Amino acid sequence: MADIIEDIKSRLDIVSYISSYVQLKKTGRNFKGCCPFHSEKTPSFIVSPEKQIFHCFGCGKGGDLFAFVRETEGVEFTEALQILADKAGLKVEKLSKFEKQERSEKDDYYHAHELACDFFEKQLFDTKDGEKVLKYLKNRGLTDETIKEFRIGFAPDEYELLYPHLLKKGIKKEIIVKSGFASSKGIGDDKIFDKYRARLMIPIFDYMGKICGFGGRTLKDEQMPKYLNSPDNIIYNKSKLLFGLSRSKKYIKENDSVILVEGYFDMILPYQAGVRNIVATSGTALTQDQIRIVKRLTSNVVTCFDTDSAGFEATKRSYFLLQNEEMHVKTVWQLDKKDPADYVVDHGEKFMDVIKGAKDFVSFYIEKLVNLNDVSRLDGRRNILKEMVPIFKNMASTSKDFYIRQFAEMTNISEVSLYDDIEKFKLPMNHPAREFEAVAENSTKVSIEELVLAVLLRFPAVFHKSLELVTEKDFKESEKNIYNELVDQYNSARTHFREWNFDQGLLAKEREKINVTLLYAEDKYGEFSEEAVSVELGKLVDKLRKDCKNKRLKNIEFEIKEAENAGEKNRLLALLMEQQELLSK
Ligand SMILES: [Zn+2]
C-alpha cells in the first residue's frame, strides 16, 4: 500500500494537479489561490511544491494530494487512489487486489447506473417504440454521433422492465429504489415497478465522467412531471452537479470562460455545433456549490437562459450569486428564439457569434431598464433606481464608479445623489446577494502564538532573540513541544547553528503542524529581511503580552465580583492589587 502511495506522489506534482481546479499564482516558493472549499475574496489557499501539501488558512482544510482528491471529488480513499493511479499511469492490476477488498457502496451504485444506461440505449436503438423516439431526437436536431456520445436512451411505457432486469444482473433492491429506478409508491404494498416510463433518458455524468443519475423527459404531453430526475443519494447530489461538465471542463479551461445554460438540450445542441465550453444547471436553480465548481476552472461566465420573464429572473439571481464569488458575468439576451437549443438548430454556428457578442450583465440591464422606463418622468426614474441601487450596493468600488458614470449619463441622474442613495440603501435579508453572506469569509484566524512560532520556524537566525522574549509558558499545548524542540536544537548546536532539522524526535502530528505553520510563514514573511523579521518578532511578542494582559484583566473583573458577593475580603484585596499593577504597566 505505502509503496503505491509513494509511487503516485513521486509521479504527480501537486501544483499541476491542483492547478486544474484552482487558479494558482506563484508567490515566493509557494503557490496561492482562492480556496475551492470555502467562499473567499482574498486568497488564503496555499500549495507547497517542496512539501507536496496544500493548506487553506481560511477554512483550515489541508493535506496531501490524496486529501485534495477526496475533498474535491467527495470520494473515499480507495477511489482517490484509483483516480490518482489512473492519472499517474500506474497499472490497475497493481491495485486490483486492494480494490476488491474495499469495493465501496458507491461502486455498486455506479455499476447499477451503467447497467441502466446500457438498458435505455438498447431500448432506443433496438425496439420499435425506440425508433419513434430516435426520430423525435433527430427532429430536435441531434445527430447519431451526439446521441451516442451523450448516451441518450429511452424508457418504454412499461411497468416491469428495468427493475427485473437489474435484479437479474445482481443489483440489490435497495440500490435500485434509492437510485430512483423503481418504487412501490402508488400501487399495492409490496409491488415494485419501474419509475421511468415513456421517457427520454438522459444520463448525468459526474465530474470524473461516471454516470451518477438520469434526467427523464416525458414523451407524453399529459404526463407529469415533464422532467423526472434522480433523487439525491450517495452518488447523486443535484446541487453539486453541472450537466455536461465532464465533457466541457477541458474547453472551459482552454477558453477561460464558461457558458451557463438551463436545460439538457441547451447544453447538448450548442456542444454539437462546436460551442464546447458550456454546462447546464438543469434540474435546479444555480447553487453556490455549482459556482464553486466552475470557479476552479474560470472566473468568466456567460449566462444564456430562456428569454422569457422566468429566464430573466434566473439571469438576475445568477448575476448576484456569481458576483458574490467575484466572477465576471456576461449575458446573452438577443436570441430570437426562446432558448439556446432552438436557436442553435436554426442558426448553427452563428450561436458562437452571439456568445462572443455577450454584454456584461450590468450594462445590459441598465440599457434594458432605460428602454422600458421613461427617464424623464419621476415614476420611471423610481422604477429604474429600485432595480439598480441593490446592484450597485453589492459592487466592488472600481466597477461601481465605472457603472455609475455610465448610468448617470444614460439617465441624467446626478452621480452624487446616486452615491447618496446607495449609501443609505440596505439590502433586504432575503436578497440573493445576501444568500450566502453568513458562510462567506469565515476565517479561522492564526493565533498570535502560532505567528510567533511561524517566525521562529522560518527564520532560525532570529531565534536567539526570542529567548529573551518568550518562554514555553507562552504557547498552547500543541505548540509547546515544538517550541521546546527548537530550544533543544538551538542549545545543542549553538556555534554552528543554521537550520532546524525535524527528521526525528517529533510526532507526525507535530511535524504536520510545523509544515502548515511554515507555509503560513513563507507566505506572510517570505521576502522579509532579517532586520524586518526581528522587528516583526518584537511586535508580535508585544501583542502577545497585551492579549495576555487583557485576558487576565477580564478574568479579574469577574473574580472581583465573585469575591465581593462571597464577602472574601482578602481575596478581593489581592485581586484589586493585581488589577492595579496590570493597569499601570
Ligand atoms: Zn478554505
Boltz pocket constraint, residues with backbone or C-beta under 6 A from the ligand:
constraints:
  - pocket:
      binder: B
      contacts: [[A, 35], [A, 36], [A, 37], [A, 38], [A, 45], [A, 56], [A, 57], [A, 58], [A, 59], [A, 60], [A, 61]]
      max_distance: 6.0
